[in-house]
């Protein structure tokens, strides 16, 4: 394992070490993007699985272990993209909550606080 990491660095000056760190950073970013795509695929599979289960129930049949697979896919859909969001220092917001409380925000440019009252 050490030789794998050490192989990224060329012996020499700090510029070659910076290049090695850039390569590691590039690989990490591609890995995180891949994990995000797997999480996206888990959402798609979960939706198709649930839809097929509902349709098949109308014909008296059902897909096996739908609840269990939905739980597993849900965990994948939530946690895998979370690593990419954390790496990018992004924030996760819920649109419903932010939309409902949108009218509660004040326009601070036009309103002034006088300190009275």
Rosetta constraint file for C-alpha pairs under 8 A:
AtomPair CA 1 CA 5 HARMONIC 6.51 0.50
AtomPair CA 2 CA 6 HARMONIC 5.90 0.50
AtomPair CA 3 CA 7 HARMONIC 5.75 0.50
AtomPair CA 4 CA 8 HARMONIC 7.12 0.50
AtomPair CA 5 CA 9 HARMONIC 7.55 0.50
AtomPair CA 8 CA 20 HARMONIC 4.88 0.50
AtomPair CA 8 CA 21 HARMONIC 7.66 0.50
AtomPair CA 8 CA 23 HARMONIC 7.12 0.50
AtomPair CA 8 CA 24 HARMONIC 7.48 0.50
AtomPair CA 9 CA 16 HARMONIC 6.49 0.50
AtomPair CA 9 CA 17 HARMONIC 5.44 0.50
AtomPair CA 9 CA 19 HARMONIC 7.49 0.50
AtomPair CA 9 CA 20 HARMONIC 4.80 0.50
AtomPair CA 9 CA 21 HARMONIC 7.80 0.50
AtomPair CA 10 CA 16 HARMONIC 5.73 0.50
AtomPair CA 10 CA 17 HARMONIC 6.70 0.50
AtomPair CA 10 CA 20 HARMONIC 7.38 0.50
AtomPair CA 11 CA 16 HARMONIC 7.35 0.50
AtomPair CA 11 CA 17 HARMONIC 7.99 0.50
AtomPair CA 12 CA 16 HARMONIC 6.51 0.50
AtomPair CA 12 CA 17 HARMONIC 7.81 0.50
AtomPair CA 13 CA 17 HARMONIC 6.86 0.50
AtomPair CA 14 CA 18 HARMONIC 6.14 0.50
AtomPair CA 15 CA 19 HARMONIC 6.27 0.50
AtomPair CA 16 CA 20 HARMONIC 6.27 0.50
AtomPair CA 17 CA 21 HARMONIC 6.27 0.50
AtomPair CA 18 CA 22 HARMONIC 6.15 0.50
AtomPair CA 19 CA 23 HARMONIC 6.29 0.50
AtomPair CA 20 CA 24 HARMONIC 6.37 0.50
AtomPair CA 21 CA 25 HARMONIC 6.05 0.50
AtomPair CA 22 CA 26 HARMONIC 6.03 0.50
AtomPair CA 23 CA 27 HARMONIC 6.23 0.50
AtomPair CA 24 CA 28 HARMONIC 6.14 0.50
AtomPair CA 25 CA 29 HARMONIC 6.13 0.50
AtomPair CA 26 CA 30 HARMONIC 6.23 0.50
AtomPair CA 27 CA 31 HARMONIC 6.11 0.50
AtomPair CA 28 CA 32 HARMONIC 6.18 0.50
AtomPair CA 29 CA 33 HARMONIC 6.14 0.50
AtomPair CA 30 CA 34 HARMONIC 6.12 0.50
AtomPair CA 31 CA 35 HARMONIC 6.25 0.50
AtomPair CA 32 CA 36 HARMONIC 6.22 0.50
AtomPair CA 32 CA 81 HARMONIC 7.74 0.50
AtomPair CA 32 CA 83 HARMONIC 6.75 0.50
AtomPair CA 32 CA 84 HARMONIC 5.35 0.50
AtomPair CA 33 CA 37 HARMONIC 6.32 0.50
AtomPair CA 33 CA 84 HARMONIC 6.70 0.50
AtomPair CA 34 CA 38 HARMONIC 6.27 0.50
AtomPair CA 35 CA 39 HARMONIC 6.26 0.50
AtomPair CA 35 CA 80 HARMONIC 5.47 0.50
AtomPair CA 35 CA 81 HARMONIC 6.39 0.50
AtomPair CA 35 CA 84 HARMONIC 7.85 0.50
AtomPair CA 36 CA 40 HARMONIC 6.23 0.50
AtomPair CA 36 CA 80 HARMONIC 5.70 0.50
AtomPair CA 36 CA 81 HARMONIC 4.28 0.50
AtomPair CA 36 CA 82 HARMONIC 7.92 0.50
AtomPair CA 36 CA 84 HARMONIC 6.67 0.50
AtomPair CA 37 CA 41 HARMONIC 6.10 0.50
AtomPair CA 37 CA 81 HARMONIC 7.76 0.50
AtomPair CA 38 CA 42 HARMONIC 6.15 0.50
AtomPair CA 38 CA 76 HARMONIC 7.87 0.50
AtomPair CA 38 CA 77 HARMONIC 7.74 0.50
AtomPair CA 38 CA 80 HARMONIC 7.34 0.50
AtomPair CA 39 CA 43 HARMONIC 6.51 0.50
AtomPair CA 39 CA 76 HARMONIC 5.57 0.50
AtomPair CA 39 CA 77 HARMONIC 4.17 0.50
AtomPair CA 39 CA 78 HARMONIC 7.01 0.50
AtomPair CA 39 CA 79 HARMONIC 7.69 0.50
AtomPair CA 39 CA 80 HARMONIC 5.46 0.50
AtomPair CA 39 CA 81 HARMONIC 5.92 0.50
AtomPair CA 40 CA 44 HARMONIC 6.52 0.50
AtomPair CA 40 CA 77 HARMONIC 6.31 0.50
AtomPair CA 40 CA 81 HARMONIC 7.92 0.50
AtomPair CA 41 CA 45 HARMONIC 6.10 0.50
AtomPair CA 41 CA 77 HARMONIC 7.92 0.50
AtomPair CA 42 CA 46 HARMONIC 5.96 0.50
AtomPair CA 42 CA 73 HARMONIC 5.38 0.50
AtomPair CA 42 CA 74 HARMONIC 7.30 0.50
AtomPair CA 42 CA 76 HARMONIC 6.47 0.50
AtomPair CA 42 CA 77 HARMONIC 5.50 0.50
AtomPair CA 43 CA 47 HARMONIC 6.21 0.50
AtomPair CA 43 CA 73 HARMONIC 6.98 0.50
AtomPair CA 43 CA 74 HARMONIC 7.18 0.50
AtomPair CA 43 CA 77 HARMONIC 5.76 0.50
AtomPair CA 44 CA 48 HARMONIC 6.22 0.50
AtomPair CA 45 CA 49 HARMONIC 5.89 0.50
AtomPair CA 45 CA 73 HARMONIC 7.83 0.50
AtomPair CA 46 CA 50 HARMONIC 6.09 0.50
AtomPair CA 46 CA 69 HARMONIC 7.85 0.50
AtomPair CA 46 CA 70 HARMONIC 5.92 0.50
AtomPair CA 46 CA 73 HARMONIC 6.25 0.50
AtomPair CA 46 CA 74 HARMONIC 7.52 0.50
AtomPair CA 47 CA 51 HARMONIC 6.10 0.50
AtomPair CA 48 CA 52 HARMONIC 6.01 0.50
AtomPair CA 49 CA 53 HARMONIC 6.10 0.50
AtomPair CA 49 CA 63 HARMONIC 7.98 0.50
AtomPair CA 49 CA 66 HARMONIC 7.32 0.50
AtomPair CA 50 CA 54 HARMONIC 6.29 0.50
AtomPair CA 50 CA 66 HARMONIC 7.16 0.50
AtomPair CA 50 CA 70 HARMONIC 7.86 0.50
AtomPair CA 51 CA 55 HARMONIC 6.22 0.50
AtomPair CA 52 CA 56 HARMONIC 5.93 0.50
AtomPair CA 52 CA 63 HARMONIC 7.59 0.50
AtomPair CA 53 CA 57 HARMONIC 6.10 0.50
AtomPair CA 53 CA 62 HARMONIC 5.45 0.50
AtomPair CA 53 CA 63 HARMONIC 5.43 0.50
AtomPair CA 53 CA 66 HARMONIC 7.30 0.50
AtomPair CA 54 CA 58 HARMONIC 6.73 0.50
AtomPair CA 54 CA 62 HARMONIC 7.67 0.50
AtomPair CA 55 CA 59 HARMONIC 7.17 0.50
AtomPair CA 56 CA 60 HARMONIC 6.54 0.50
AtomPair CA 56 CA 61 HARMONIC 5.23 0.50
AtomPair CA 56 CA 62 HARMONIC 5.36 0.50
AtomPair CA 56 CA 63 HARMONIC 7.41 0.50
AtomPair CA 57 CA 61 HARMONIC 4.99 0.50
AtomPair CA 57 CA 62 HARMONIC 5.29 0.50
AtomPair CA 65 CA 69 HARMONIC 6.14 0.50
AtomPair CA 66 CA 70 HARMONIC 5.98 0.50
AtomPair CA 67 CA 71 HARMONIC 6.25 0.50
AtomPair CA 68 CA 72 HARMONIC 6.41 0.50
AtomPair CA 69 CA 73 HARMONIC 6.00 0.50
AtomPair CA 70 CA 74 HARMONIC 5.86 0.50
AtomPair CA 71 CA 75 HARMONIC 6.34 0.50
AtomPair CA 72 CA 76 HARMONIC 6.45 0.50
AtomPair CA 73 CA 77 HARMONIC 6.01 0.50
AtomPair CA 74 CA 78 HARMONIC 6.20 0.50
AtomPair CA 75 CA 79 HARMONIC 5.99 0.50
AtomPair CA 76 CA 80 HARMONIC 5.66 0.50
AtomPair CA 77 CA 81 HARMONIC 6.93 0.50
AtomPair CA 78 CA 82 HARMONIC 6.51 0.50
AtomPair CA 79 CA 83 HARMONIC 6.95 0.50
AtomPair CA 80 CA 84 HARMONIC 7.54 0.50
AtomPair CA 81 CA 85 HARMONIC 6.39 0.50
AtomPair CA 82 CA 86 HARMONIC 6.05 0.50
AtomPair CA 83 CA 87 HARMONIC 6.15 0.50
AtomPair CA 84 CA 88 HARMONIC 6.19 0.50
AtomPair CA 85 CA 89 HARMONIC 6.04 0.50
AtomPair CA 85 CA 90 HARMONIC 5.08 0.50
AtomPair CA 85 CA 91 HARMONIC 7.15 0.50
AtomPair CA 85 CA 92 HARMONIC 7.91 0.50
AtomPair CA 86 CA 90 HARMONIC 6.13 0.50
AtomPair CA 93 CA 98 HARMONIC 7.47 0.50
AtomPair CA 94 CA 98 HARMONIC 6.40 0.50
AtomPair CA 95 CA 99 HARMONIC 5.83 0.50
AtomPair CA 96 CA 100 HARMONIC 6.19 0.50
AtomPair CA 97 CA 101 HARMONIC 6.41 0.50
AtomPair CA 98 CA 102 HARMONIC 6.03 0.50
AtomPair CA 101 CA 105 HARMONIC 7.24 0.50
AtomPair CA 106 CA 111 HARMONIC 7.65 0.50
AtomPair CA 107 CA 111 HARMONIC 6.25 0.50
AtomPair CA 108 CA 112 HARMONIC 6.92 0.50
